[in-house]
Amino acid sequence: MGVFVFLPLVLPLSAWPVARLAETRLHPRTATRLLTAVAVVMAVCSTLCLALLMVVGTAQLPGNPLPDGWSDPEVRAAVPHDEVAGRAAIPALAVVTAACARTLWRHRRVTRRARRALAGVPAPTVAVLPDDTPYAYALPGGRGRGRIVVTTALVAGLTSAERRALFAHERAHLTARHHRHLLAAHLAARANPFLRPLRTAVVYTAERWADEEAARAVGDRRTVARAIGKAALLAPRTPVPTVAALAATGPVPRRVAALLAPAPAARTWPSAFTSVGLAAWGAAAGALVSAMSSANSAVTLFLVLQAATPL
């Protein structure tokens, strides 16, 4: 394996330029799907890399339950600097596991609380809560169902056309199941901090995707832009306790500017001979290289451990 075993840990460093190009030059729908897939692949690969290093590091500890052959010099030679890398991978993998588990637990806890709070509200799709704090979010439900939650304070601050734009925006979140993309991006950023630019980009592109769907449903991009701007101005400075998979606003000025510009092209995959295509193909190539490197490391280490295991 050599130094290539560390490649999945450092490849996410390319996330910043890839995310920047994709979120500004690709269609929001394409960018959200692409960046989420790249983040998940790179996160899984980097976590697998840590697991492989942990196996080598754990096998060298006294009193470990692993086969004695797994600590042979031939096995340790498969990983450069095995003593340092292997032992450091143990707490690193523990931190990654705890961070991802905490994110999942917090997501489920907030979702359950929101559903329990709305259990007595009879509205099947749109729940208007009597609250002086203006906010709105899409609450996902089981089997593709979900509800739009909005407060009376926010409804009172918008015109009828802007309210239609707001509901269309939140409905787009439910239809496209953006909470899954956002949760996957947050878990990927927990698994590897180098993937945080991808998480930020997915938050923005998911909102832009919903903005474009709302503009298509309402038929007026300026109305959607006004609704987004007013909702941001009315929103409290301290956000409502929730998780990003339920409510995410993204950079509002950029979203408003994008809505005031012409609609982006709906082409799903651009040509590789353009800057847009270079961003898309570069992201896909980086994810593929990371996956192949991790797979090669896993197979090689498995064969080494199999050869060192006594019959």
PAZAPA-4460 file (N, C-alpha, C; in steps of 0.05 Angstrom, whole numbers, plus 32768, in hexadecimal, padded with zeros to 4 digits):
% residues 311
    n_x    n_y    n_z   ca_x   ca_y   ca_z    c_x    c_y    c_z   seq   type   mol
   8010   7FE8   8000   8000   8000   8000   8011   8019   8000     1      M     A
   8025   801A   8012   8036   8032   8013   8027   804B   801C     2      G     A
   8031   8061   8012   8025   807B   801A   8009   807E   800F     3      V     A
   8001   806E   7FFB   7FE6   8071   7FF0   7FD0   806B   8003     4      F     A
   7FD6   805E   8019   7FC2   8059   802E   7FB8   8073   803A     5      V     A
   7FC9   8088   803A   7FC2   80A2   8045   7FB3   80B4   8031     6      F     A
   7FB2   80AC   8018   7FA6   80BD   8004   7F89   80C5   800A     7      L     A
   7F78   80B2   8012   7F5C   80BA   8018   7F5A   80CF   802E     8      P     A
   7F6E   80D1   8040   7F6D   80E5   8055   7F72   8101   804B     9      L     A
   7F82   8104   8036   7F8A   811E   802D   7F7C   8127   8013    10      V     A
   7F70   8115   8005   7F62   811C   7FED   7F4B   8131   7FF1    11      L     A
   7F3D   812F   8008   7F29   8144   800D   7F33   8160   800E    12      P     A
   7F4D   8164   800E   7F58   8180   800D   7F50   818E   7FF3    13      L     A
   7F4A   817E   7FDE   7F41   8189   7FC5   7F24   8191   7FC6    14      S     A
   7F16   818F   7FDD   7EFA   8194   7FDF   7EF4   81B2   7FDA    15      A     A
   7F06   81C4   7FE4   7EFF   81E0   7FE2   7EFD   81EA   7FC6    16      W     A
   7F11   81E6   7FB4   7F0D   81F0   7F99   7EF7   81E2   7F8A    17      P     A
   7EF3   81C8   7F8F   7EDE   81B9   7F82   7EC3   81C5   7F8B    18      V     A
   7EBF   81C9   7FA5   7EA6   81D3   7FAF   7EA0   81EF   7FA4    19      A     A
   7EB5   8200   7FA3   7EB1   821B   7F9A   7EA9   821C   7F7D    20      R     A
   7EB6   820C   7F6C   7EAF   820C   7F50   7E93   8200   7F4B    21      L     A
   7E8D   81EB   7F59   7E74   81DD   7F54   7E5C   81EE   7F5E    22      A     A
   7E5E   81FB   7F75   7E47   8209   7F7F   7E41   8223   7F70    23      E     A
   7E55   822D   7F61   7E51   8246   7F52   7E4C   8241   7F35    24      T     A
   7E55   822A   7F2A   7E53   8227   7F0D   7E40   8211   7F05    25      R     A
   7E39   81FE   7F17   7E27   81E9   7F10   7E0A   81F0   7F17    26      L     A
   7DF7   81E2   7F0B   7DDB   81E6   7F13   7DD9   81DC   7F30    27      H     A
   7DC9   81EA   7F41   7DC8   81E2   7F5E   7DC0   81C5   7F62    28      P     A
   7DAE   81BA   7F51   7DA7   819E   7F54   7DBE   818C   7F4F    29      R     A
   7DCD   8191   7F39   7DE4   8181   7F33   7DFA   8184   7F48    30      T     A
   7DFF   819D   7F51   7E14   81A2   7F64   7E0E   8194   7F7F    31      A     A
   7DF5   8195   7F87   7DEE   8188   7FA1   7DF2   816A   7FA0    32      T     A
   7DE9   815D   7F8B   7DED   8140   7F89   7E0A   8139   7F86    33      R     A
   7E19   8148   7F75   7E35   8141   7F71   7E45   8145   7F8A    34      L     A
   7E42   815C   7F97   7E52   8162   7FAF   7E4B   814F   7FC6    35      L     A
   7E32   8148   7FC9   7E2A   8135   7FDE   7E37   811A   7FD9    36      T     A
   7E36   8111   7FC0   7E43   80F7   7FB9   7E61   80F7   7FBE    37      A     A
   7E6E   810D   7FB6   7E8B   810F   7FB9   7E91   810F   7FD7    38      V     A
   7E82   811E   7FE7   7E87   8120   8004   7E84   8104   8011    39      A     A
   7E6F   80F6   800A   7E6A   80DC   8016   7E80   80C8   800E    40      V     A
   7E88   80C7   7FF5   7E9D   80B5   7FEC   7EB7   80BB   7FFA    41      V     A
   7EBF   80D4   7FFB   7ED8   80DB   8008   7ED7   80D6   8026    42      M     A
   7EC0   80DB   8032   7EBE   80D5   804F   7EC0   80B8   8055    43      A     A
   7EB3   80A7   8045   7EB4   808A   8049   7ED1   8080   8045    44      V     A
   7EDE   808B   8031   7EF9   8082   802B   7F0D   808A   8040    45      C     A
   7F0A   80A2   804A   7F1D   80AB   805F   7F17   809C   8079    46      S     A
   7EFE   8096   807F   7EF8   8086   8097   7F03   8069   8094    47      T     A
   7F00   805E   807C   7F0C   8043   8078   7F2A   8043   807B    48      L     A
   7F36   8059   8072   7F53   805B   8075   7F5B   805B   8093    49      C     A
   7F4C   806A   80A3   7F52   806A   80C0   7F4D   804F   80CC    50      L     A
   7F39   8041   80C3   7F33   8026   80CD   7F4A   8013   80C7    51      A     A
   7F55   8015   80AE   7F6B   8003   80A7   7F84   8009   80B8    52      L     A
   7F89   8023   80BC   7FA0   802A   80CC   7F9C   8022   80E9    53      L     A
   7F83   8023   80F3   7F7D   801A   810E   7F82   7FFD   8112    54      M     A
   7F7B   7FED   80FD   7F80   7FD0   80FF   7F9E   7FCA   8104    55      V     A
   7FAE   7FD8   80F4   7FCB   7FD4   80F7   7FD5   7FDE   8112    56      V     A
   7FCB   7FF5   811A   7FD3   8000   8134   7FCA   7FF0   814B    57      G     A
   7FB2   7FE5   814A   7FA7   7FD5   8160   7FB5   7FBA   8162    58      T     A
   7FBD   7FAF   814C   7FCA   7F95   814C   7FE5   7F96   815A    59      A     A
   7FF1   7FAE   815D   800B   7FB1   816A   8009   7FB5   8189    60      Q     A
   7FF1   7FBB   8192   7FED   7FBF   81AF   7FEE   7FA5   81BE    61      L     A
   7FFB   7FA5   81D5   7FFB   7F8D   81E5   7FE0   7F86   81F0    62      P     A
   7FDA   7F6C   81F0   7FC0   7F63   81FA   7FA9   7F66   81E7    63      G     A
   7FAE   7F6C   81CE   7F98   7F6F   81BB   7F8D   7F54   81B3    64      N     A
   7F73   7F52   81AD   7F67   7F38   81A6   7F6B   7F2F   8189    65      P     A
   7F7A   7F3F   817A   7F7E   7F39   815E   7F93   7F23   815B    66      L     A
   7F94   7F14   8144   7FA8   7EFF   8140   7FC4   7F0A   8142    67      P     A
   7FD6   7EFB   814D   7FF2   7F04   8151   8000   7F0A   8136    68      D     A
   7FF7   7EFC   8121   8004   7F01   8107   7FFF   7F1D   80FC    69      G     A
   7FEA   7F2A   8106   7FE3   7F45   80FC   7FF7   7F5A   8105    70      W     A
   8007   7F53   8119   801C   7F66   8122   8037   7F60   8118    71      S     A
   8039   7F4D   8105   8053   7F46   80F9   805F   7F5D   80EA    72      D     A
   807A   7F5D   80E7   8086   7F73   80D8   807C   7F75   80BB    73      P     A
   8074   7F5F   80AF   806A   7F60   8093   8050   7F70   8092    74      E     A
   8040   7F6D   80A7   8027   7F7D   80A7   802C   7F9A   80AC    75      V     A
   803E   7FA0   80BF   8044   7FBC   80C5   8052   7FCA   80AE    76      R     A
   8060   7FBA   809E   806E   7FC6   8087   805B   7FD0   8071    77      A     A
   8042   7FC6   8072   802E   7FCE   805E   8025   7FEB   8063    78      A     A
   8029   7FF6   807B   8021   8011   8081   803A   8021   8089    79      V     A
   8042   8036   807B   8059   8046   8083   8054   8054   809D    80      P     A
   8069   8055   80AD   8067   8062   80C8   8050   8055   80D8    81      H     A
   804F   803B   80D8   8038   802D   80E3   8035   8033   8101    82      D     A
   804A   8036   8110   8047   803B   812C   8039   8055   8132    83      E     A
   8040   806A   8123   8034   8084   8128   8018   8085   811C    84      V     A
   8016   807E   8102   7FFD   807F   80F4   7FE8   806C   8100    85      A     A
   7FF0   8054   8106   7FDD   8040   8110   7FD2   8048   812B    86      G     A
   7FE3   8052   813D   7FDA   8059   8158   7FCA   8073   8157    87      R     A
   7FD1   8086   8145   7FC2   809F   8144   7FA7   809A   8138    88      A     A
   7FA4   8085   8127   7F8A   8080   811B   7F75   8077   812F    89      A     A
   7F7E   806B   8145   7F6B   8061   8158   7F5A   8077   8165    90      I     A
   7F66   808C   8171   7F55   80A2   817B   7F48   80B2   8165    91      P     A
   7F55   80B4   814D   7F48   80C3   8137   7F2E   80B5   812F    92      A     A
   7F2F   809B   812C   7F16   808D   8124   7F01   808E   813A    93      L     A
   7F0A   808E   8153   7EF6   8091   8169   7EE9   80AC   8168    94      A     A
   7EF8   80C1   8162   7EED   80DC   8161   7ED9   80DE   8149    95      V     A
   7EE0   80D2   8132   7ECF   80D3   811B   7EB5   80C4   8121    96      V     A
   7EB7   80AD   812E   7E9F   809E   8134   7E8D   80AD   8148    97      T     A
   7E99   80B9   815C   7E89   80C8   8170   7E7C   80E1   8163    98      A     A
   7E8B   80EF   8152   7E80   8107   8145   7E68   8100   8133    99      A     A
   7E6B   80EB   8123   7E55   80E2   8111   7E3D   80D9   8121   100      C     A
   7E42   80C9   8136   7E2C   80C0   8147   7E1E   80D7   8154   101      A     A
   7E2C   80EB   815D   7E20   8102   816A   7E0F   8112   8156   102      R     A
   7E18   8114   813D   7E09   8122   8128   7DEF   8114   8122   103      T     A
   7DF1   80F9   811F   7DD8   80E9   811A   7DC5   80EB   8132   104      L     A
   7DD0   80E9   814A   7DBF   80EA   8162   7DB1   8105   8164   105      W     A
   7DBF   811B   815F   7DB3   8135   8160   7D9E   8139   814B   106      R     A
   7DA4   812F   8133   7D90   8131   811D   7D76   8123   8124   107      H     A
   7D79   810A   812E   7D61   80FB   8135   7D52   8107   814C   108      R     A
   7D61   8112   8160   7D54   811E   8177   7D44   8136   8170   109      R     A
   7D50   8148   8160   7D42   8160   8158   7D2A   815A   8146   110      V     A
   7D2D   8146   8134   7D17   813F   8122   7D00   8133   8132   111      T     A
   7D06   8122   8146   7CF1   8116   8156   7CE3   812C   8166   112      R     A
   7CF2   813F   8171   7CE5   8154   8181   7CD3   8165   816F   113      R     A
   7CDC   816B   8157   7CCB   817B   8145   7CB2   816C   813E   114      A     A
   7CB4   8152   8139   7C9C   8143   8132   7C89   8141   8149   115      R     A
   7C94   813D   8161   7C82   813C   8179   7C74   8157   817D   116      R     A
   7C83   816D   8179   7C77   8187   817D   7C60   818D   8169   117      A     A
   7C62   8181   8152   7C4D   8185   813D   7C38   816F   813D   118      L     A
   7C39   815D   8151   7C26   8147   8151   7C09   8151   8153   119      A     A
   7C05   8167   8162   7BEA   8171   8166   7BE1   8185   8151   120      G     A
   7BF2   818C   813E   7BEA   819F   8129   7BDC   8190   8113   121      V     A
   7BC3   8197   810C   7BB4   8186   80F9   7BBD   8189   80DC   122      P     A
   7BCA   819F   80D5   7BD2   81A4   80B9   7BE3   818D   80AF   123      A     A
   7BDC   8181   8098   7BEC   816A   808F   7C06   8171   8082   124      P     A
   7C08   8188   8074   7C20   818E   8065   7C2D   81A8   806F   125      T     A
   7C1D   81BD   8076   7C28   81D6   807F   7C1E   81DB   809B   126      V     A
   7C31   81DF   80AE   7C2A   81E5   80C9   7C32   8201   80D0   127      A     A
   7C1E   8212   80D6   7C23   822E   80DD   7C22   8230   80FB   128      V     A
   7C38   8236   8108   7C3A   8237   8125   7C37   8253   812F   129      L     A
   7C27   8257   8144   7C24   8272   814F   7C3D   827A   8160   130      P     A
   7C50   8286   8153   7C69   828C   8160   7C72   82A8   8156   131      D     A
   7C7D   82B7   8169   7C87   82D2   8162   7CA3   82D1   8155   132      D     A
   7CB0   82BA   8155   7CCA   82B7   8148   7CC6   82AE   812B   133      T     A
   7CCF   82BE   8118   7CCB   82B6   80FC   7CDF   82A2   80F2   134      P     A
   7CD6   828B   80EA   7CE7   8276   80DE   7CD6   8263   80CF   135      Y     A
   7CE3   8253   80BE   7CD5   823F   80AE   7CE9   8229   80A7   136      A     A
   7CE0   8210   80A6   7CF1   81FA   809E   7CE0   81E3   8093   137      Y     A
   7CED   81D1   8085   7CDF   81B9   807B   7CE6   81A2   808D   138      A     A
   7CD2   8196   8098   7CD5   817F   80AA   7CD0   8165   809B   139      L     A
   7CE5   8155   8095   7CE1   813D   8086   7CD1   8128   8096   140      P     A
   7CC2   8118   8087   7CB2   8103   8093   7CB8   80E8   8087   141      G     A
   7CAD   80D4   8091   7CB1   80B9   8087   7CA2   80B4   806D   142      G     A
   7CAC   80A2   805C   7CA0   809A   8043   7C9C   80B2   8030   143      R     A
   7CB0   80C4   8031   7CAF   80DB   801E   7C9D   80F1   8026   144      G     A
   7C8F   80EF   803D   7C7D   8104   8047   7C8D   8117   8058   145      R     A
   7C83   812F   805A   7C90   8143   806B   7C7D   815A   806F   146      G     A
   7C85   816D   807F   7C74   8184   8086   7C85   819E   8084   147      R     A
   7C78   81B3   807D   7C84   81CE   807C   7C7C   81DC   8096   148      I     A
   7C8F   81E5   80A5   7C8A   81F2   80BF   7C91   820F   80BC   149      V     A
   7C7E   8221   80C2   7C82   823E   80C0   7C73   824B   80D7   150      V     A
   7C7E   8261   80E0   7C71   826F   80F6   7C60   8287   80EC   151      T     A
   7C4D   828F   80FD   7C3C   82A6   80F5   7C4C   82BF   80F2   152      T     A
   7C62   82C2   8101   7C72   82DA   80FE   7C7E   82DD   80E2   153      A     A
   7C87   82C7   80D7   7C93   82C7   80BD   7C7D   82CB   80A7   154      L     A
   7C67   82BD   80AB   7C51   82C0   8097   7C47   82DD   8096   155      V     A
   7C45   82EA   80AD   7C3B   8305   80AE   7C4E   8319   80A0   156      A     A
   7C67   8312   809F   7C7B   8324   8093   7C7E   8321   8075   157      G     A
   7C70   830F   8069   7C72   830A   804C   7C57   830F   803E   158      L     A
   7C59   8317   8025   7C41   831A   8015   7C37   82FE   800C   159      T     A
   7C1F   82FE   8000   7C14   82E4   7FF7   7C26   82D7   7FE3   160      S     A
   7C31   82E6   7FD0   7C43   82DB   7FBC   7C5D   82D1   7FC8   161      A     A
   7C67   82DF   7FDC   7C80   82D7   7FE9   7C7B   82BE   7FFA   162      E     A
   7C63   82BC   8006   7C5C   82A4   8015   7C5B   828B   8002   163      R     A
   7C50   828F   7FEB   7C50   8278   7FD8   7C6C   8270   7FD0   164      R     A
   7C7E   8284   7FCD   7C9A   827E   7FC7   7CA7   826F   7FDE   165      A     A
   7CA1   8278   7FF7   7CAC   826A   800E   7CA3   824D   8010   166      L     A
   7C89   8249   800C   7C7F   822D   800E   7C8A   821C   7FF7   167      F     A
   7C8D   8228   7FDF   7C99   8219   7FC9   7CB6   8212   7FCE   168      A     A
   7CC4   8224   7FDB   7CE0   821E   7FE2   7CE2   8207   7FF6   169      H     A
   7CD2   8208   800B   7CD3   81F3   801F   7CC9   81D8   8014   170      E     A
   7CB5   81DA   8002   7CAA   81C2   7FF6   7CBF   81B5   7FE4   171      R     A
   7CD0   81C5   7FD8   7CE6   81BA   7FC7   7CFA   81AB   7FD8   172      A     A
   7CFF   81B5   7FF1   7D11   81A6   8003   7D06   818A   8009   173      H     A
   7CEB   8189   800D   7CDF   816F   8013   7CDF   815C   7FFB   174      L     A
   7CD8   8167   7FE4   7CD6   8157   7FCC   7CF1   814B   7FC4   175      T     A
   7D06   815B   7FC5   7D21   8152   7FBE   7D30   8145   7FD5   176      A     A
   7D23   8144   7FED   7D2F   8137   8004   7D4B   8143   800A   177      R     A
   7D4C   815D   800B   7D66   816A   8010   7D71   8164   802B   178      H     A
   7D61   815C   803E   7D6B   8155   8059   7D7F   813E   8058   179      H     A
   7D7C   812C   8044   7D8E   8116   8042   7DA9   8120   8037   180      R     A
   7DA9   8132   8024   7DC2   813D   801A   7DD1   814C   8030   181      H     A
   7DC2   815C   803F   7DCE   816C   8054   7DD9   815B   806A   182      L     A
   7DCA   8147   8072   7DD4   8135   8087   7DED   8126   807E   183      L     A
   7DED   811C   8065   7E04   810E   805B   7E1D   8120   805A   184      A     A
   7E19   8139   8052   7E2F   814C   8051   7E3A   8152   806D   185      A     A
   7E28   8154   8080   7E31   815A   809C   7E40   8142   80A7   186      H     A
   7E37   812A   80A2   7E45   8112   80AB   7E60   8110   809E   187      L     A
   7E62   8116   8084   7E7B   8115   8077   7E8F   8129   8083   188      A     A
   7E85   8141   8089   7E97   8155   8096   7EA0   814D   80B1   189      A     A
   7E8F   813E   80C0   7E97   8133   80DA   7EAD   811D   80D6   190      R     A
   7EAA   810D   80C1   7EBD   80F8   80BD   7ED9   8102   80B4   191      A     A
   7ED9   8118   80A5   7EF2   8124   809C   7EEF   8142   809B   192      N     A
   7EFD   8151   80AC   7EFA   816E   80AD   7F01   817C   8093   193      P     A
   7F11   816F   8082   7F18   817B   8068   7EFF   817D   8055   194      F     A
   7EE9   816F   805C   7ED1   816F   804C   7EBE   8185   8054   195      L     A
   7EC5   8197   8066   7EB3   81AC   806F   7EAC   81BF   8058   196      R     A
   7EBE   81C5   8045   7EB6   81D6   802F   7E9F   81C9   801E   197      P     A
   7EA0   81AF   801C   7E8A   81A1   800D   7E70   81A3   801D   198      L     A
   7E71   81A1   8037   7E59   81A4   8047   7E4D   81C0   8044   199      R     A
   7E5E   81D5   8045   7E54   81F0   8041   7E48   81F4   8025   200      T     A
   7E55   81E8   8011   7E4B   81EA   7FF6   7E30   81DC   7FF3   201      A     A
   7E2D   81C5   7FFF   7E14   81B6   7FFD   7DFD   81C5   800A   202      V     A
   7E02   81D2   8020   7DEE   81E3   802D   7DE4   81F9   801A   203      V     A
   7DF7   8205   800D   7DF0   821B   7FFA   7DE2   8211   7FE2   204      Y     A
   7DEC   81FB   7FD5   7DE0   81F2   7FBC   7DC5   81E5   7FC1   205      T     A
   7DC0   81D9   7FD9   7DA6   81CF   7FDF   7D91   81E5   7FE1   206      A     A
   7D99   81FC   7FED   7D88   8213   7FEF   7D83   821F   7FD3   207      E     A
   7D98   8220   7FC3   7D95   822A   7FA8   7D83   8218   7F97   208      R     A
   7D85   81FE   7F9B   7D73   81EB   7F8D   7D56   81F1   7F94   209      W     A
   7D51   81F5   7FAE   7D35   81FB   7FB7   7D2D   8216   7FAC   210      A     A
   7D3F   8229   7FAB   7D38   8244   7FA0   7D30   8242   7F83   211      D     A
   7D3E   8233   7F73   7D38   8230   7F57   7D1D   8221   7F53   212      E     A
   7D18   820D   7F64   7CFE   81FF   7F62   7CE7   8212   7F69   213      E     A
   7CEC   8222   7F7E   7CD7   8235   7F86   7CD2   824A   7F70   214      A     A
   7CE8   8253   7F63   7CE5   8267   7F4D   7CD6   825A   7F36   215      A     A
   7CDB   8241   7F30   7CCD   8233   7F1A   7CAF   8230   7F21   216      R     A
   7CA9   822A   7F3B   7C8D   8226   7F43   7C7E   8240   7F44   217      A     A
   7C8A   8255   7F4E   7C7D   826F   7F50   7C7C   827D   7F35   218      V     A
   7C91   827A   7F26   7C93   8287   7F0C   7C9E   82A3   7F0D   219      G     A
   7CAA   82AB   7F24   7CB6   82C6   7F26   7CCE   82C3   7F38   220      D     A
   7CE6   82C7   7F2D   7CFF   82C4   7F3D   7D01   82DB   7F51   221      R     A
   7CF9   82F3   7F4A   7CFB   8309   7F5C   7CE9   8306   7F75   222      R     A
   7CD2   82F9   7F72   7CC1   82F5   7F89   7CCF   82E2   7F9D   223      T     A
   7CDC   82CD   7F92   7CEB   82BA   7FA4   7D02   82C9   7FB1   224      V     A
   7D10   82DA   7FA2   7D26   82E9   7FAE   7D1C   82FB   7FC4   225      A     A
   7D06   8308   7FC1   7CFB   8319   7FD6   7CF3   8309   7FEE   226      R     A
   7CE7   82F2   7FE9   7CDE   82E1   8000   7CF7   82D8   8010   227      A     A
   7D0C   82D0   8002   7D24   82C8   8010   7D31   82DF   8020   228      I     A
   7D32   82F6   8014   7D3D   830D   8021   7D2D   8315   803A   229      G     A
   7D13   8317   8037   7D02   831E   804E   7D04   8309   8064   230      K     A
   7D03   82F0   805D   7D05   82DB   8072   7D1F   82DD   8081   231      A     A
   7D35   82E4   8073   7D4F   82E7   8080   7D4F   82FF   8092   232      A     A
   7D43   8315   808A   7D42   832D   809B   7D30   8329   80B3   233      L     A
   7D1B   8319   80B0   7D08   8315   80C6   7D13   8300   80DA   234      L     A
   7D24   82EE   80D0   7D2E   82D8   80E1   7D3E   82E3   80F9   235      A     A
   7D3D   82D6   8110   7D4C   82DF   8127   7D6A   82DA   8123   236      P     A
   7D7A   82EA   8130   7D97   82E7   812E   7DA0   82CD   813A   237      R     A
   7D92   82C4   8150   7D98   82AB   815C   7D86   8296   814F   238      T     A
   7D90   8282   8140   7D7F   8270   8131   7D70   825E   8144   239      P     A
   7D5A   8254   8139   7D49   8241   8148   7D59   8227   814B   240      V     A
   7D59   821B   8163   7D68   8202   8167   7D5E   81EC   8154   241      P     A
   7D6E   81E4   8142   7D67   81CF   812F   7D81   81C4   8123   242      T     A
   7D7F   81B3   8110   7D96   81A8   8102   7D96   81B2   80E5   243      V     A
   7DAC   81B0   80D8   7DAE   81BA   80BD   7D9C   81AA   80AA   244      A     A
   7D97   8191   80B1   7D86   8181   80A0   7D69   818A   80A0   245      A     A
   7D61   819B   80B3   7D46   81A6   80B4   7D45   81C2   80AA   246      L     A
   7D58   81D3   80B1   7D57   81EF   80A9   7D73   81F8   80A2   247      A     A
   7D77   8203   808B   7D90   820E   8083   7D8A   8225   806F   248      A     A
   7D96   823C   8073   7D90   8252   8062   7DA6   8258   804E   249      T     A
   7DBF   8251   8054   7DD4   8257   8041   7DD9   8275   803F   250      G     A
   7DED   827D   8030   7DF3   829A   802D   7DDC   82A8   801D   251      P     A
   7DCC   82B7   802C   7DB4   82C3   801F   7DBB   82D7   8009   252      V     A
   7DCF   82E9   800D   7DD5   82FC   7FF7   7DDC   82EE   7FDD   253      P     A
   7DEB   82D8   7FDE   7DF2   82C9   7FC6   7DDA   82BD   7FB9   254      R     A
   7DC8   82B3   7FCA   7DB0   82A6   7FBF   7D9E   82BB   7FB2   255      R     A
   7D9B   82D2   7FBE   7D8A   82E7   7FB2   7D97   82F1   7F98   256      V     A
   7DB1   82F4   7F97   7DBE   82FC   7F7F   7DBB   82E8   7F69   257      A     A
   7DBC   82CE   7F70   7DB8   82B9   7F5C   7D9B   82B9   7F51   258      A     A
   7D88   82BF   7F62   7D6C   82C0   7F58   7D67   82D9   7F47   259      L     A
   7D75   82EE   7F4C   7D72   8306   7F3B   7D80   8302   7F20   260      L     A
   7D91   82EF   7F1D   7D9E   82E9   7F04   7D8E   82D5   7EF4   261      A     A
   7D94   82D0   7EDB   7D85   82BC   7ECB   7D88   82A0   7ED7   262      P     A
   7D74   8290   7ED2   7D73   8275   7EDD   7D8A   8265   7ED2   263      A     A
   7D97   8254   7EE3   7DAD   8244   7ED9   7DA4   822E   7EC5   264      P     A
   7DB7   8226   7EB4   7DB0   8211   7EA1   7DAB   81F7   7EB0   265      A     A
   7D97   81E8   7EA6   7D8F   81D0   7EB3   7D9F   81B7   7EAA   266      A     A
   7DB4   81BC   7E9A   7DC4   81A5   7E91   7DD0   8196   7EA9   267      R     A
   7DCD   817C   7EA9   7DD5   816C   7EC0   7DF3   8168   7EC2   268      T     A
   7E01   8164   7EAC   7E1E   815F   7EAD   7E2B   816E   7E97   269      W     A
   7E3C   8182   7E9E   7E48   8193   7E8A   7E60   8186   7E7C   270      P     A
   7E68   8192   7E66   7E7F   8188   7E57   7E99   818C   7E66   271      S     A
   7EAB   8179   7E62   7EC5   817A   7E70   7ED7   8190   7E65   272      A     A
   7ED0   819C   7E4F   7EE0   81B1   7E42   7ED9   81CD   7E4C   273      F     A
   7EC9   81CF   7E61   7EC2   81E9   7E6D   7ECA   81E9   7E8A   274      T     A
   7ECB   8201   7E96   7ED3   8203   7EB2   7EBE   81F5   7EC4   275      S     A
   7EA5   81F6   7EBC   7E90   81E8   7ECB   7E95   81CA   7ECA   276      V     A
   7E9A   81C0   7EB2   7E9F   81A3   7EAF   7EB8   819B   7EBD   277      G     A
   7ECD   81AC   7EBD   7EE5   81A5   7ECB   7EE0   81A2   7EE9   278      L     A
   7ECF   81B3   7EF4   7EC9   81B0   7F11   7EBA   8196   7F16   279      A     A
   7EA7   818F   7F05   7E97   8177   7F09   7EA8   815E   7F06   280      A     A
   7EB7   815D   7EF0   7EC7   8145   7EEB   7EDE   8143   7EFF   281      W     A
   7EE9   815A   7F08   7EFE   8159   7F1C   7EF4   814E   7F37   282      G     A
   7EDB   8156   7F3E   7ED0   814B   7F57   7ECB   812D   7F54   283      A     A
   7EC1   8125   7F3E   7EBC   8108   7F3A   7ED6   80F9   7F39   284      A     A
   7EEA   8104   7F2C   7F04   80F6   7F2B   7F11   80F4   7F47   285      A     A
   7F0F   8109   7F57   7F1A   8108   7F72   7F0C   80F3   7F83   286      G     A
   7EF2   80F1   7F81   7EE3   80DC   7F90   7EEB   80C0   7F87   287      A     A
   7EEE   80BD   7F6C   7EF5   80A3   7F62   7F11   809B   7F6B   288      L     A
   7F24   80AD   7F6A   7F40   80A7   7F72   7F40   80A0   7F90   289      V     A
   7F31   80AE   7FA0   7F2F   80A8   7FBD   7F23   808D   7FC2   290      S     A
   7F0E   8086   7FB3   7F01   806C   7FB7   7F14   8056   7FAE   291      A     A
   7F21   8059   7F97   7F34   8044   7F8D   7F4B   8041   7FA0   292      M     A
   7F56   8057   7FAB   7F6C   8055   7FBE   7F64   8046   7FD7   293      S     A
   7F4D   804D   7FE2   7F44   803F   7FFA   7F3E   8022   7FF5   294      S     A
   7F32   801C   7FDE   7F2C   8000   7FD7   7F46   7FF0   7FD4   295      A     A
   7F5A   7FFC   7FC7   7F74   7FEF   7FC3   7F81   7FEA   7FDE   296      N     A
   7F80   7FFE   7FF0   7F8C   7FFB   800A   7F7E   7FE5   801A   297      S     A
   7F63   7FE4   8019   7F54   7FD0   8028   7F5A   7FB4   801E   298      A     A
   7F5A   7FB0   8004   7F60   7F95   7FF9   7F7C   7F8D   7FFF   299      V     A
   7F8F   7F9F   7FFC   7FAB   7F98   8001   7FAF   7F90   801F   300      T     A
   7FA5   7FA1   8031   7FA8   7F9B   804D   7F99   7F81   8055   301      L     A
   7F82   7F7D   8049   7F73   7F64   804E   7F84   7F4B   8046   302      F     A
   7F90   7F4D   802F   7FA1   7F36   8026   7FB9   7F33   8038   303      L     A
   7FC5   7F49   8041   7FDC   7F47   8053   7FD4   7F3B   806D   304      V     A
   7FBD   7F44   8078   7FB3   7F38   8092   7FAB   7F1B   808F   305      L     A
   7F9F   7F14   8077   7F98   7EF9   8073   7FB0   7EE7   8072   306      Q     A
   7FC6   7EF1   8065   7FDE   7EE0   8063   7FEB   7EDE   807E   307      A     A
   7FE8   7EF2   8090   7FF5   7EF1   80AA   7FE4   7EE2   80BF   308      A     A
   7FCB   7EDB   80B8   7FBA   7ECD   80CB   7FC0   7EB0   80CB   309      T     A
   7FC5   7EA5   80E3   7FCA   7E88   80E4   7FB2   7E77   80DE   310      P     A
   7FB6   7E60   80D1   7FA0   7E4F   80CA   7F94   7E42   80E3   311      L     A
***
